[in-house]
Amino acid sequence: MRRDHYPPERNRVPAHLTLFHHLPPSIERELAARLADAAGAPPPRATIAGLMDLGEGTALRVESSDLEAIRSDLADALHGLLTPQDRAPWRPHLTIQNKVTRRAARDVQARLAAMPMPRALAIRALALWRYQGGPWEPLRSWPFRR
């Protein structure tokens, strides 16, 4: 769905749920250990619960108390390192379109409104990425235990 609606020149990472937007590189090793530990559990249950209007884009709103618990545990452990954006309430979503005209966003939202919701969403892994001032570099992923 993201490939169908996201501007190709901006679609540099696969569909994902962002747990945190900015963490210092100095904690990569600790964060990797915490992500590996969290991924030792079964996959979190999640649902696509509806559409989110991003103004110049569209997202699918995600509900998952399991994933919220993982994020909360990580946020508690990283408390002093979180930016204001990452301390704000978490709004999990899958961005499927961004930085388009308002009209293009509304058109996609109208088409997606017919999609049956809620619907199950498979969360396969936790991943760690590094921002490189434009491109993103995937560092590692940890599949959930099946």
N, CA, C and O atoms as a MOPAC input file, in Angstrom:
PM7 MOZYME 1SCF
protein

 N      0.83100 1    -1.18600 1     0.00000 1
 C      0.00000 1     0.00000 1     0.00000 1
 C      0.88600 1     1.26400 1     0.00000 1
 O      0.59700 1     2.23500 1    -0.70000 1
 N      1.95600 1     1.23100 1     0.78900 1
 C      2.87100 1     2.37200 1     0.85100 1
 C      3.50800 1     2.61400 1    -0.52000 1
 O      3.63800 1     3.75800 1    -0.95600 1
 N      3.90500 1     1.52700 1    -1.19600 1
 C      4.50500 1     1.67700 1    -2.52300 1
 C      3.53600 1     2.30300 1    -3.52200 1
 O      3.95300 1     3.00300 1    -4.44400 1
 N      2.24500 1     2.04900 1    -3.33500 1
 C      1.24000 1     2.58500 1    -4.25100 1
 C      0.99400 1     4.07700 1    -4.05900 1
 O      0.63900 1     4.76900 1    -5.01400 1
 N      1.17700 1     4.58400 1    -2.83800 1
 C      0.74700 1     5.94800 1    -2.53800 1
 C      1.85100 1     6.90000 1    -2.08500 1
 O      1.65400 1     8.11400 1    -2.11600 1
 N      2.98900 1     6.39200 1    -1.67200 1
 C      4.06000 1     7.25200 1    -1.15800 1
 C      4.86800 1     7.77900 1    -2.33700 1
 O      5.19500 1     7.00800 1    -3.24000 1
 N      5.20100 1     9.06900 1    -2.35700 1
 C      6.02900 1     9.56700 1    -3.46100 1
 C      7.32900 1     8.75800 1    -3.55200 1
 O      8.06400 1     8.67900 1    -2.56700 1
 N      7.62400 1     8.16300 1    -4.69500 1
 C      8.76200 1     7.23700 1    -4.79800 1
 C     10.10100 1     7.86000 1    -4.39400 1
 O     10.95400 1     7.17400 1    -3.83200 1
 N     10.28800 1     9.13300 1    -4.67000 1
 C     11.56700 1     9.77100 1    -4.32300 1
 C     11.74100 1     9.95000 1    -2.81500 1
 O     12.84700 1    10.21800 1    -2.34700 1
 N     10.66800 1     9.80400 1    -2.06300 1
 C     10.74000 1     9.93000 1    -0.60100 1
 C     10.58100 1     8.58800 1     0.11500 1
 O     10.76600 1     8.51000 1     1.33000 1
 N     10.24900 1     7.56400 1    -0.60500 1
 C      9.98000 1     6.25600 1     0.00300 1
 C     11.29800 1     5.49600 1     0.17800 1
 O     11.63100 1     4.61600 1    -0.61500 1
 N     12.03200 1     5.84800 1     1.22000 1
 C     13.37500 1     5.30000 1     1.41900 1
 C     13.44400 1     4.17600 1     2.43900 1
 O     14.45400 1     3.47700 1     2.52900 1
 N     12.39200 1     4.00000 1     3.19400 1
 C     12.36500 1     2.91200 1     4.18000 1
 C     11.05100 1     2.15300 1     4.01900 1
 O     10.05500 1     2.72800 1     3.58000 1
 N     11.04000 1     0.87300 1     4.36800 1
 C      9.78500 1     0.11700 1     4.25700 1
 C      8.77100 1     0.57800 1     5.30000 1
 O      9.10700 1     1.32600 1     6.21800 1
 N      7.55300 1     0.13400 1     5.15100 1
 C      6.50000 1     0.46400 1     6.12200 1
 C      6.96300 1     0.06400 1     7.51500 1
 O      7.57000 1    -0.99000 1     7.70400 1
 N      6.66600 1     0.92700 1     8.49200 1
 C      7.15600 1     0.70700 1     9.85200 1
 C      6.31400 1     1.49500 1    10.84700 1
 O      5.58900 1     2.41700 1    10.47400 1
 N      6.42000 1     1.12500 1    12.09500 1
 C      5.85500 1     1.88400 1    13.21100 1
 C      7.04000 1     2.48600 1    13.96000 1
 O      7.89500 1     1.74800 1    14.44900 1
 N      7.10400 1     3.78700 1    14.05500 1
 C      8.21000 1     4.45200 1    14.74400 1
 C      7.94700 1     4.44600 1    16.24600 1
 O      6.95900 1     5.01100 1    16.71500 1
 N      8.83800 1     3.80500 1    16.99100 1
 C      8.72300 1     3.82200 1    18.44800 1
 C      9.33000 1     5.10200 1    19.01900 1
 O      8.76700 1     5.70700 1    19.93100 1
 N     10.48700 1     5.51500 1    18.47500 1
 C     11.18000 1     6.73100 1    18.91200 1
 C     11.76400 1     7.41000 1    17.68300 1
 O     12.20600 1     6.74800 1    16.74400 1
 N     11.76100 1     8.73100 1    17.70200 1
 C     12.22800 1     9.49700 1    16.55000 1
 C     13.71100 1     9.83300 1    16.60900 1
 O     14.37500 1     9.89100 1    15.57400 1
 N     14.23500 1    10.05400 1    17.80900 1
 C     15.64000 1    10.45200 1    17.89700 1
 C     16.22500 1    10.01300 1    19.23300 1
 O     15.81300 1    10.47900 1    20.29500 1
 N     17.18900 1     9.11100 1    19.15600 1
 C     17.93100 1     8.67500 1    20.33800 1
 C     19.41400 1     8.87500 1    20.04900 1
 O     19.83800 1     8.75400 1    18.90000 1
 N     20.20500 1     9.17600 1    21.06500 1
 C     21.62600 1     9.42600 1    20.82200 1
 C     22.35300 1     8.16300 1    20.35600 1
 O     22.09600 1     7.07300 1    20.86700 1
 N     23.25600 1     8.30700 1    19.39200 1
 C     24.01700 1     7.14500 1    18.90400 1
 C     24.80700 1     6.44100 1    20.00500 1
 O     25.11600 1     5.25600 1    19.88500 1
 N     25.13200 1     7.15200 1    21.05900 1
 C     25.93400 1     6.56500 1    22.14100 1
 C     25.21700 1     5.42000 1    22.85900 1
 O     25.86100 1     4.65000 1    23.57100 1
 N     23.91100 1     5.29300 1    22.68800 1
 C     23.18900 1     4.21400 1    23.38500 1
 C     22.82400 1     3.05300 1    22.45600 1
 O     22.02000 1     2.19800 1    22.82700 1
 N     23.40200 1     3.01500 1    21.26300 1
 C     23.05000 1     1.95100 1    20.31100 1
 C     23.23800 1     0.55800 1    20.90100 1
 O     22.38300 1    -0.30900 1    20.71700 1
 N     24.33400 1     0.33400 1    21.60000 1
 C     24.59700 1    -1.00100 1    22.15100 1
 C     23.54900 1    -1.36600 1    23.21000 1
 O     23.00600 1    -2.47100 1    23.19500 1
 N     23.27100 1    -0.44100 1    24.12000 1
 C     22.26100 1    -0.70300 1    25.15600 1
 C     20.88500 1    -0.90600 1    24.52500 1
 O     20.14700 1    -1.81500 1    24.90400 1
 N     20.55000 1    -0.05600 1    23.56400 1
 C     19.25000 1    -0.16400 1    22.91200 1
 C     19.12700 1    -1.49200 1    22.17200 1
 O     18.07500 1    -2.13000 1    22.21000 1
 N     20.19600 1    -1.90700 1    21.49900 1
 C     20.17600 1    -3.19100 1    20.79600 1
 C     19.89600 1    -4.33200 1    21.76800 1
 O     19.12500 1    -5.23900 1    21.45400 1
 N     20.50900 1    -4.29300 1    22.93400 1
 C     20.27600 1    -5.34800 1    23.92700 1
 C     18.82500 1    -5.33100 1    24.40100 1
 O     18.21800 1    -6.38800 1    24.57700 1
 N     18.27200 1    -4.15200 1    24.60700 1
 C     16.88000 1    -4.04600 1    25.06300 1
 C     15.90700 1    -4.51000 1    23.97100 1
 O     14.90800 1    -5.16300 1    24.27400 1
 N     16.18900 1    -4.18200 1    22.71900 1
 C     15.32800 1    -4.62300 1    21.61800 1
 C     15.39100 1    -6.14100 1    21.45900 1
 O     14.37000 1    -6.79200 1    21.23600 1
 N     16.59100 1    -6.69800 1    21.57300 1
 C     16.73200 1    -8.15600 1    21.48200 1
 C     15.93800 1    -8.83300 1    22.58800 1
 O     15.27800 1    -9.84500 1    22.35100 1
 N     15.99700 1    -8.28600 1    23.77900 1
 C     15.25000 1    -8.84600 1    24.90400 1
 C     13.74000 1    -8.77000 1    24.64600 1
 O     13.02000 1    -9.74400 1    24.86400 1
 N     13.27000 1    -7.61700 1    24.18400 1
 C     11.83700 1    -7.43900 1    23.91500 1
 C     11.35700 1    -8.37500 1    22.81100 1
 O     10.22400 1    -8.85400 1    22.85000 1
 N     12.21200 1    -8.63300 1    21.83000 1
 C     11.82200 1    -9.49500 1    20.71000 1
 C     11.83000 1   -10.97400 1    21.08300 1
 O     11.43400 1   -11.81600 1    20.27800 1
 N     12.27400 1   -11.29500 1    22.28700 1
 C     12.24600 1   -12.68200 1    22.73100 1
 C     10.84800 1   -13.16900 1    23.05800 1
 O     10.64800 1   -14.34900 1    23.34600 1
 N      9.89900 1   -12.28300 1    23.01600 1
 C      8.49800 1   -12.61700 1    23.29900 1
 C      7.76600 1   -12.93200 1    21.99300 1
 O      8.29200 1   -12.67900 1    20.90900 1
 N      6.56100 1   -13.48200 1    22.09600 1
 C      5.74700 1   -13.66100 1    20.88400 1
 C      5.42800 1   -12.30100 1    20.25400 1
 O      5.48700 1   -11.27900 1    20.93800 1
 N      5.09500 1   -12.27800 1    18.97200 1
 C      4.77800 1   -11.00600 1    18.31300 1
 C      3.61900 1   -10.28900 1    18.99700 1
 O      2.65800 1   -10.93000 1    19.42400 1
 N      3.70200 1    -8.97200 1    19.10300 1
 C      2.59200 1    -8.23200 1    19.70100 1
 C      1.34700 1    -8.32000 1    18.82100 1
 O      1.43100 1    -8.29200 1    17.59300 1
 N      0.20500 1    -8.42600 1    19.46900 1
 C     -1.05600 1    -8.36800 1    18.72200 1
 C     -1.29800 1    -6.90700 1    18.35600 1
 O     -1.04600 1    -6.00600 1    19.15600 1
 N     -1.78700 1    -6.68600 1    17.14400 1
 C     -2.03900 1    -5.31800 1    16.68600 1
 C     -3.16300 1    -5.31800 1    15.66600 1
 O     -3.40300 1    -6.31100 1    14.97900 1
 N     -3.84600 1    -4.18700 1    15.58200 1
 C     -4.89300 1    -4.02100 1    14.57400 1
 C     -4.74400 1    -2.66900 1    13.89700 1
 O     -4.29500 1    -1.69600 1    14.50300 1
 N     -5.12700 1    -2.63100 1    12.63900 1
 C     -5.31200 1    -1.36500 1    11.93900 1
 C     -6.71900 1    -0.92600 1    12.30800 1
 O     -7.70000 1    -1.58800 1    11.96800 1
 N     -6.80400 1     0.19800 1    13.00700 1
 C     -8.07900 1     0.60500 1    13.60000 1
 C     -8.79900 1     1.68800 1    12.81400 1
 O     -9.97400 1     1.94900 1    13.07100 1
 N     -8.12800 1     2.32100 1    11.86700 1
 C     -8.76800 1     3.38100 1    11.10500 1
 C     -7.74500 1     4.20000 1    10.34600 1
 O     -6.55400 1     3.88800 1    10.33800 1
 N     -8.22900 1     5.24800 1     9.71100 1
 C     -7.36300 1     6.14700 1     8.94800 1
 C     -6.94400 1     7.32700 1     9.80700 1
 O     -7.66400 1     7.73000 1    10.72100 1
 N     -5.77400 1     7.87700 1     9.50800 1
 C     -5.31100 1     9.11900 1    10.12000 1
 C     -5.06500 1    10.11600 1     9.00200 1
 O     -4.35200 1     9.82400 1     8.04200 1
 N     -5.64700 1    11.27300 1     9.13000 1
 C     -5.43600 1    12.35900 1     8.17900 1
 C     -4.20000 1    13.12600 1     8.62900 1
 O     -4.19800 1    13.71900 1     9.70800 1
 N     -3.15500 1    13.12200 1     7.81900 1
 C     -1.92100 1    13.83500 1     8.14400 1
 C     -1.85700 1    15.20200 1     7.47000 1
 O     -0.79600 1    15.82600 1     7.42900 1
 N     -2.97500 1    15.66400 1     6.94800 1
 C     -2.97100 1    16.94000 1     6.23700 1
 C     -2.47800 1    16.74600 1     4.81800 1
 O     -3.27000 1    16.70400 1     3.87600 1
 N     -1.16600 1    16.62900 1     4.66700 1
 C     -0.56900 1    16.38600 1     3.35000 1
 C     -0.16200 1    14.92300 1     3.20600 1
 O      0.83700 1    14.59800 1     2.56500 1
 N     -0.95200 1    14.05900 1     3.81100 1
 C     -0.66600 1    12.63600 1     3.73900 1
 C     -1.72200 1    11.81700 1     4.45200 1
 O     -2.71000 1    12.34500 1     4.96400 1
 N     -1.49100 1    10.51600 1     4.47400 1
 C     -2.44700 1     9.57100 1     5.03500 1
 C     -1.69100 1     8.48500 1     5.78300 1
 O     -0.62000 1     8.05100 1     5.35900 1
 N     -2.26000 1     8.05600 1     6.89400 1
 C     -1.67300 1     6.95600 1     7.65700 1
 C     -2.78300 1     6.03200 1     8.12600 1
 O     -3.95800 1     6.39900 1     8.14900 1
 N     -2.38600 1     4.84100 1     8.49500 1
 C     -3.29400 1     3.88100 1     9.09900 1
 C     -3.03300 1     3.89000 1    10.60200 1
 O     -1.90800 1     3.65000 1    11.04200 1
 N     -4.06400 1     4.16500 1    11.38300 1
 C     -3.93400 1     4.20400 1    12.84300 1
 C     -3.85400 1     2.77500 1    13.36300 1
 O     -4.65600 1     1.91800 1    12.99000 1
 N     -2.88300 1     2.53500 1    14.22300 1
 C     -2.63500 1     1.19800 1    14.75700 1
 C     -2.93000 1     1.17600 1    16.24900 1
 O     -2.58100 1     2.10600 1    16.97700 1
 N     -3.56900 1     0.11900 1    16.69000 1
 C     -3.80400 1    -0.10100 1    18.11800 1
 C     -3.12200 1    -1.40100 1    18.51600 1
 O     -3.30500 1    -2.43700 1    17.87700 1
 N     -2.32700 1    -1.33100 1    19.59100 1
 C     -1.65000 1    -2.52000 1    20.09500 1
 C     -1.20200 1    -2.26800 1    21.52600 1
 O     -0.20300 1    -1.58800 1    21.76300 1
 N     -1.93900 1    -2.81500 1    22.47000 1
 C     -1.51800 1    -2.65800 1    23.86700 1
 C     -0.19700 1    -3.39000 1    24.11000 1
 O      0.59700 1    -2.96900 1    24.95100 1
 N      0.04200 1    -4.47800 1    23.38200 1
 C      1.30800 1    -5.20700 1    23.52200 1
 C      2.49100 1    -4.33800 1    23.09000 1
 O      3.49900 1    -4.25600 1    23.79100 1
 N      2.35800 1    -3.69500 1    21.93400 1
 C      3.44400 1    -2.84700 1    21.44200 1
 C      3.58700 1    -1.59600 1    22.31100 1
 O      4.69700 1    -1.10600 1    22.52300 1
 N      2.47100 1    -1.08800 1    22.80900 1
 C      2.54500 1     0.06200 1    23.72300 1
 C      3.30600 1    -0.30500 1    24.98500 1
 O      4.04200 1     0.52500 1    25.52000 1
 N      3.14600 1    -1.52800 1    25.47300 1
 C      3.88200 1    -1.96300 1    26.66400 1
 C      5.38100 1    -2.03600 1    26.37700 1
 O      6.19300 1    -1.63900 1    27.21400 1
 N      5.74900 1    -2.53900 1    25.20300 1
 C      7.16500 1    -2.58700 1    24.82400 1
 C      7.73000 1    -1.17700 1    24.77300 1
 O      8.80300 1    -0.91400 1    25.31700 1
 N      7.01000 1    -0.26700 1    24.12000 1
 C      7.48900 1     1.10800 1    24.01200 1
 C      7.58400 1     1.76200 1    25.38400 1
 O      8.55000 1     2.47200 1    25.66300 1
 N      6.60800 1     1.53700 1    26.22900 1
 C      6.61100 1     2.12200 1    27.56600 1
 C      7.81500 1     1.64400 1    28.37900 1
 O      8.46400 1     2.43900 1    29.05900 1
 N      8.10900 1     0.35200 1    28.30600 1
 C      9.27700 1    -0.18200 1    29.01000 1
 C     10.56500 1     0.46300 1    28.49800 1
 O     11.43700 1     0.83000 1    29.28600 1
 N     10.67900 1     0.59900 1    27.18200 1
 C     11.86300 1     1.24500 1    26.61000 1
 C     11.93500 1     2.71300 1    27.02500 1
 O     13.00500 1     3.20700 1    27.38100 1
 N     10.80600 1     3.40600 1    26.98100 1
 C     10.78000 1     4.82400 1    27.35600 1
 C     11.18600 1     5.00800 1    28.81500 1
 O     11.90600 1     5.95200 1    29.14100 1
 N     10.73600 1     4.12400 1    29.68700 1
 C     11.13400 1     4.20500 1    31.09700 1
 C     12.64000 1     4.03100 1    31.24000 1
 O     13.28400 1     4.75800 1    31.99700 1
 N     13.19900 1     3.07400 1    30.52000 1
 C     14.63600 1     2.80200 1    30.61000 1
 C     15.47600 1     3.93900 1    30.02600 1
 O     16.60400 1     4.16800 1    30.46200 1
 N     14.92700 1     4.64600 1    29.04500 1
 C     15.67100 1     5.69400 1    28.33300 1
 C     15.20200 1     7.09100 1    28.71700 1
 O     15.50200 1     8.06200 1    28.02200 1
 N     14.48200 1     7.19400 1    29.79900 1
 C     13.77400 1     8.41400 1    30.18400 1
 C     14.56700 1     9.70700 1    29.97800 1
 O     14.07200 1    10.61600 1    29.31200 1
 N     15.74400 1     9.81500 1    30.51000 1
 C     16.50500 1    11.06200 1    30.42500 1
 C     17.04700 1    11.37300 1    29.04600 1
 O     17.60100 1    12.45200 1    28.83400 1
 N     16.90500 1    10.46600 1    28.11300 1
 C     17.46800 1    10.63600 1    26.77100 1
 C     16.42400 1    10.96600 1    25.70900 1
 O     16.76300 1    11.19200 1    24.54800 1
 N     15.16300 1    10.99300 1    26.10700 1
 C     14.09300 1    11.19800 1    25.12600 1
 C     13.91600 1    12.67400 1    24.79300 1
 O     13.99600 1    13.53800 1    25.66600 1
 N     13.67400 1    12.94300 1    23.52000 1
 C     13.36500 1    14.30100 1    23.07400 1
 C     11.92200 1    14.62200 1    23.46500 1
 O     11.15900 1    13.71000 1    23.78500 1
 N     11.53700 1    15.89900 1    23.44700 1
 C     10.13300 1    16.23300 1    23.73000 1
 C      9.16500 1    15.45800 1    22.83300 1
 O      8.11100 1    15.02100 1    23.29600 1
 N      9.51000 1    15.28600 1    21.56400 1
 C      8.64400 1    14.53400 1    20.65100 1
 C      8.46400 1    13.09500 1    21.13900 1
 O      7.36400 1    12.54700 1    21.06300 1
 N      9.52800 1    12.49100 1    21.63300 1
 C      9.44500 1    11.10300 1    22.08600 1
 C      8.87200 1    10.96400 1    23.49200 1
 O      8.50800 1     9.86200 1    23.90100 1
 N      8.78700 1    12.06800 1    24.23700 1
 C      8.12000 1    12.04400 1    25.54600 1
 C      6.61600 1    12.27700 1    25.41100 1
 O      5.85600 1    11.99800 1    26.33800 1
 N      6.19300 1    12.78200 1    24.26800 1
 C      4.76700 1    13.04400 1    24.02400 1
 C      4.01800 1    11.71700 1    23.90500 1
 O      4.62700 1    10.67600 1    23.65900 1
 N      2.69800 1    11.75600 1    24.08100 1
 C      1.92600 1    10.51100 1    23.90700 1
 C      2.18600 1     9.89000 1    22.53100 1
 O      2.25900 1    10.58500 1    21.51800 1
 N      2.31900 1     8.58600 1    22.52700 1
 C      2.61700 1     7.85300 1    21.29900 1
 C      1.35000 1     7.67000 1    20.48500 1
 O      0.30500 1     7.29700 1    21.01800 1
 N      1.45000 1     7.93300 1    19.19100 1
 C      0.32500 1     7.74000 1    18.26400 1
 C      0.77000 1     6.77600 1    17.16500 1
 O      1.15700 1     7.21700 1    16.08300 1
 N      0.72200 1     5.47400 1    17.42300 1
 C      1.23900 1     4.52500 1    16.44000 1
 C      0.44200 1     4.55800 1    15.13600 1
 O     -0.78900 1     4.53400 1    15.13300 1
 N      1.17500 1     4.61300 1    14.04500 1
 C      0.53800 1     4.65300 1    12.73100 1
 C      1.52500 1     4.19400 1    11.66700 1
 O      2.74000 1     4.24400 1    11.85600 1
 N      0.98200 1     3.75400 1    10.56200 1
 C      1.75200 1     3.40000 1     9.37300 1
 C      1.50800 1     4.48900 1     8.34100 1
 O      0.40000 1     4.61700 1     7.82100 1
 N      2.52200 1     5.26300 1     8.04600 1
 C      2.37900 1     6.31300 1     7.04200 1
 C      2.40400 1     5.66300 1     5.66700 1
 O      3.36400 1     4.98100 1     5.30700 1
 N      1.34700 1     5.88100 1     4.90900 1
 C      1.30600 1     5.29500 1     3.56800 1
 C      1.40300 1     6.36500 1     2.48900 1
 O      1.50000 1     6.05800 1     1.30100 1
 N      1.37500 1     7.62800 1     2.91900 1
 C      1.45800 1     8.73300 1     1.96600 1
 C      1.87000 1     9.97000 1     2.76300 1
 O      1.33900 1    10.21600 1     3.84600 1
 N      2.81500 1    10.74700 1     2.23100 1
 C      3.26400 1    11.93900 1     2.94000 1
 C      3.79300 1    12.96600 1     1.94600 1
 O      4.29900 1    12.62600 1     0.87600 1
 N      3.66100 1    14.22900 1     2.33000 1
 C      4.16400 1    15.34700 1     1.52800 1
 C      3.57900 1    15.34800 1     0.11300 1
 O      4.28900 1    15.48800 1    -0.88400 1
 N      2.26000 1    15.18600 1     0.07200 1
 C      1.52000 1    15.28200 1    -1.18800 1
 C      0.54200 1    16.44400 1    -1.04300 1
 O      0.43300 1    17.03700 1     0.03000 1
 N     -0.15900 1    16.76400 1    -2.10900 1
 C     -1.15100 1    17.83500 1    -2.00700 1
 C     -2.30700 1    17.38100 1    -1.12700 1
 O     -2.55700 1    16.18700 1    -0.96000 1
 N     -2.99200 1    18.35000 1    -0.57800 1
 C     -4.15400 1    18.04700 1     0.26100 1
 C     -5.18900 1    17.25300 1    -0.53800 1
 O     -5.81000 1    16.32500 1    -0.02000 1
 N     -5.36200 1    17.62600 1    -1.79000 1
 C     -6.33000 1    16.93000 1    -2.64600 1
 C     -5.93600 1    15.46400 1    -2.84200 1
 O     -6.78400 1    14.57600 1    -2.75600 1
 N     -4.65100 1    15.21300 1    -3.10700 1
 C     -4.18800 1    13.82900 1    -3.29200 1
 C     -4.40600 1    13.01700 1    -2.01400 1
 O     -4.79400 1    11.85100 1    -2.07500 1
 N     -4.15700 1    13.63400 1    -0.86800 1
 C     -4.36700 1    12.93800 1     0.40700 1
 C     -5.84300 1    12.60300 1     0.59600 1
 O     -6.18500 1    11.48800 1     0.99000 1
 N     -6.70100 1    13.55200 1     0.32000 1
 C     -8.14500 1    13.29800 1     0.47100 1
 C     -8.62300 1    12.20000 1    -0.47200 1
 O     -9.45700 1    11.37700 1    -0.09700 1
 N     -8.09500 1    12.18600 1    -1.70000 1
 C     -8.48400 1    11.14500 1    -2.65700 1
 C     -8.12500 1     9.75300 1    -2.13000 1
 O     -8.93800 1     8.83100 1    -2.19500 1
 N     -6.91700 1     9.60900 1    -1.61400 1
 C     -6.49700 1     8.31200 1    -1.07500 1
 C     -7.34300 1     7.94800 1     0.14000 1
 O     -7.75800 1     6.79800 1     0.28300 1
 N     -7.60100 1     8.91300 1     1.01000 1
 C     -8.42200 1     8.64700 1     2.19500 1
 C     -9.82700 1     8.19900 1     1.80700 1
 O    -10.39900 1     7.31500 1     2.44500 1
 N    -10.37500 1     8.80100 1     0.77500 1
 C    -11.71500 1     8.40600 1     0.32400 1
 C    -11.70600 1     6.96400 1    -0.19000 1
 O    -12.63300 1     6.20300 1     0.08400 1
 N    -10.66300 1     6.58800 1    -0.93200 1
 C    -10.58100 1     5.21500 1    -1.44100 1
 C    -10.37100 1     4.20900 1    -0.30500 1
 O    -10.96300 1     3.12900 1    -0.30200 1
 N     -9.52600 1     4.57600 1     0.65400 1
 C     -9.22200 1     3.65000 1     1.74500 1
 C    -10.34600 1     3.54300 1     2.76800 1
 O    -10.38600 1     2.59100 1     3.54700 1
 N    -11.24600 1     4.50000 1     2.77200 1
 C    -12.35800 1     4.46600 1     3.73200 1
 C    -13.21900 1     3.21900 1     3.54200 1
 O    -13.90700 1     2.79500 1     4.47100 1
 N    -13.18700 1     2.63400 1     2.35800 1
 C    -13.97100 1     1.42500 1     2.08700 1
 C    -13.29000 1     0.15600 1     2.60800 1
 O    -13.90200 1    -0.91300 1     2.62400 1
 N    -12.04700 1     0.26700 1     3.02600 1
 C    -11.30300 1    -0.89200 1     3.51800 1
 C    -11.89900 1    -1.36300 1     4.85100 1
 O    -12.12600 1    -0.54600 1     5.74300 1
 N    -12.15100 1    -2.66000 1     4.99300 1
 C    -12.71600 1    -3.14200 1     6.25600 1
 C    -11.74600 1    -2.90700 1     7.42600 1
 O    -10.57000 1    -3.26500 1     7.36200 1
 N    -12.26800 1    -2.30500 1     8.47800 1
 C    -11.48100 1    -2.05100 1     9.68900 1
 C    -12.37900 1    -2.23900 1    10.89300 1
 O    -13.57500 1    -1.96000 1    10.81100 1
 N    -11.84000 1    -2.70100 1    12.00600 1
 C    -10.43100 1    -3.01400 1    12.23000 1
 C    -10.02300 1    -4.29800 1    11.51300 1
 O    -10.85200 1    -5.14400 1    11.17900 1
 N     -8.73200 1    -4.40900 1    11.29500 1
 C     -8.17100 1    -5.60300 1    10.67800 1
 C     -6.83700 1    -5.91300 1    11.33000 1
 O     -6.13400 1    -5.01400 1    11.79200 1
 N     -6.49600 1    -7.18600 1    11.36300 1
 C     -5.26600 1    -7.62200 1    12.02600 1
 C     -4.03700 1    -7.08300 1    11.29800 1
 O     -4.02700 1    -6.94500 1    10.07500 1
 N     -3.02200 1    -6.78800 1    12.06900 1
 C     -1.73800 1    -6.32600 1    11.54000 1
 C     -0.64500 1    -7.19300 1    12.14300 1
 O     -0.56100 1    -7.32700 1    13.36400 1
 N      0.18500 1    -7.77800 1    11.30300 1
 C      1.29200 1    -8.61100 1    11.78500 1
 C      2.50600 1    -7.73200 1    12.07500 1
 O      2.96300 1    -6.98400 1    11.21100 1
 N      3.01600 1    -7.83000 1    13.28800 1
 C      4.25500 1    -7.15300 1    13.67600 1
 C      5.31500 1    -8.24600 1    13.71700 1
 O      5.25400 1    -9.13600 1    14.56600 1
 N      6.27200 1    -8.19000 1    12.82300 1
 C      7.22400 1    -9.29200 1    12.67300 1
 C      8.51700 1    -9.12100 1    13.46400 1
 O      9.12400 1   -10.10600 1    13.88400 1
 N      8.94400 1    -7.86200 1    13.67000 1
 C     10.26900 1    -7.65300 1    14.26100 1
 C     10.37500 1    -6.25300 1    14.85300 1
 O      9.55200 1    -5.37800 1    14.58500 1
 N     11.39900 1    -6.07100 1    15.65400 1
 C     11.83600 1    -4.74700 1    16.08700 1
 C     13.10900 1    -4.44300 1    15.30700 1
 O     13.90100 1    -5.34600 1    15.03700 1
 N     13.30700 1    -3.19400 1    14.94600 1
 C     14.47700 1    -2.83900 1    14.13900 1
 C     15.09600 1    -1.54900 1    14.64900 1
 O     14.42900 1    -0.70800 1    15.25200 1
 N     16.37300 1    -1.42000 1    14.39100 1
 C     17.12300 1    -0.22600 1    14.76600 1
 C     17.71900 1     0.37800 1    13.50300 1
 O     18.40400 1    -0.29800 1    12.73500 1
 N     17.44700 1     1.65500 1    13.30400 1
 C     17.93800 1     2.39000 1    12.14000 1
 C     18.72600 1     3.60200 1    12.61200 1
 O     18.48700 1     4.12500 1    13.70100 1
 N     19.66600 1     4.04300 1    11.78900 1
 C     20.44200 1     5.25200 1    12.07800 1
 C     20.18400 1     6.25900 1    10.96000 1
 O     20.25800 1     5.93800 1     9.77400 1
 N     19.87700 1     7.49600 1    11.38000 1
 C     19.64800 1     8.56800 1    10.40900 1
 C     20.99300 1     9.13300 1     9.97900 1
 O     21.82900 1     9.46400 1    10.81900 1
 N     21.19900 1     9.24200 1     8.68300 1
 C     22.46600 1     9.71000 1     8.13100 1
 C     22.32300 1    11.05900 1     7.43100 1
 O     22.98100 1    11.30900 1     6.42200 1
 N     21.46600 1    11.92700 1     7.96500 1
 C     21.31000 1    13.25100 1     7.37300 1
 C     20.56100 1    13.24400 1     6.05300 1
 O     20.70600 1    14.19600 1     5.28600 1
 N     19.81300 1    12.28300 1     5.75900 1
 C     19.05200 1    12.15100 1     4.50700 1
 C     18.65300 1    10.70400 1     4.35600 1
 O     17.48300 1    10.36200 1     4.52200 1
 N     19.62200 1     9.83400 1     4.03900 1
 C     19.27400 1     8.41300 1     3.99500 1
 C     19.25300 1     7.81400 1     5.40000 1
 O     19.87300 1     8.32800 1     6.33100 1
 N     18.52700 1     6.72600 1     5.51800 1
 C     18.48900 1     5.96100 1     6.76500 1
 C     19.31100 1     4.70100 1     6.56000 1
 O     19.28900 1     4.10400 1     5.48400 1
 N     20.03200 1     4.30100 1     7.59100 1
 C     20.85000 1     3.09200 1     7.53100 1
 C     20.25600 1     2.03900 1     8.46900 1
 O     20.18200 1     2.26000 1     9.67700 1
 N     19.83200 1     0.89800 1     7.92100 1
 C     19.34100 1    -0.15900 1     8.81000 1
 C     20.52200 1    -0.78400 1     9.54600 1
 O     21.49600 1    -1.20300 1     8.92100 1
 N     20.43600 1    -0.84500 1    10.87300 1
 C     21.52300 1    -1.41800 1    11.66000 1
 C     21.28800 1    -2.89000 1    11.96600 1
 O     22.18300 1    -3.72000 1    11.80200 1
 N     20.07300 1    -3.20600 1    12.41300 1
 C     19.78200 1    -4.58900 1    12.77100 1
 C     18.29300 1    -4.73500 1    13.03400 1
 O     17.61200 1    -3.76500 1    13.36800 1
 N     17.79700 1    -5.95500 1    12.88200 1
 C     16.41500 1    -6.23600 1    13.27600 1
 C     16.38900 1    -7.52400 1    14.08800 1
 O     17.24700 1    -8.39600 1    13.94900 1
 N     15.37200 1    -7.60900 1    14.94100 1
 C     15.19900 1    -8.74600 1    15.83400 1
 C     13.79000 1    -9.28500 1    15.63200 1
 O     12.83100 1    -8.67800 1    16.10900 1
 N     13.64200 1   -10.40700 1    14.94000 1
 C     12.31000 1   -10.99000 1    14.76300 1
 C     11.73500 1   -11.43600 1    16.10700 1
 O     12.46000 1   -11.88200 1    16.99700 1
 N     10.43200 1   -11.30500 1    16.22800 1
 C      9.77100 1   -11.80700 1    17.42100 1
 C      9.79200 1   -13.32800 1    17.40500 1
 O      9.81300 1   -13.95300 1    16.34500 1
 N      9.78600 1   -13.90200 1    18.57400 1
 C      9.77000 1   -15.35300 1    18.71800 1
 C      8.41300 1   -15.86400 1    18.24700 1
 O      7.38700 1   -15.27600 1    18.58700 1
 N      8.38700 1   -16.91100 1    17.49800 1
 C      7.12700 1   -17.48300 1    16.98900 1
 C      6.68900 1   -18.64200 1    17.83400 1
 O      5.65300 1   -19.24900 1    17.56100 1

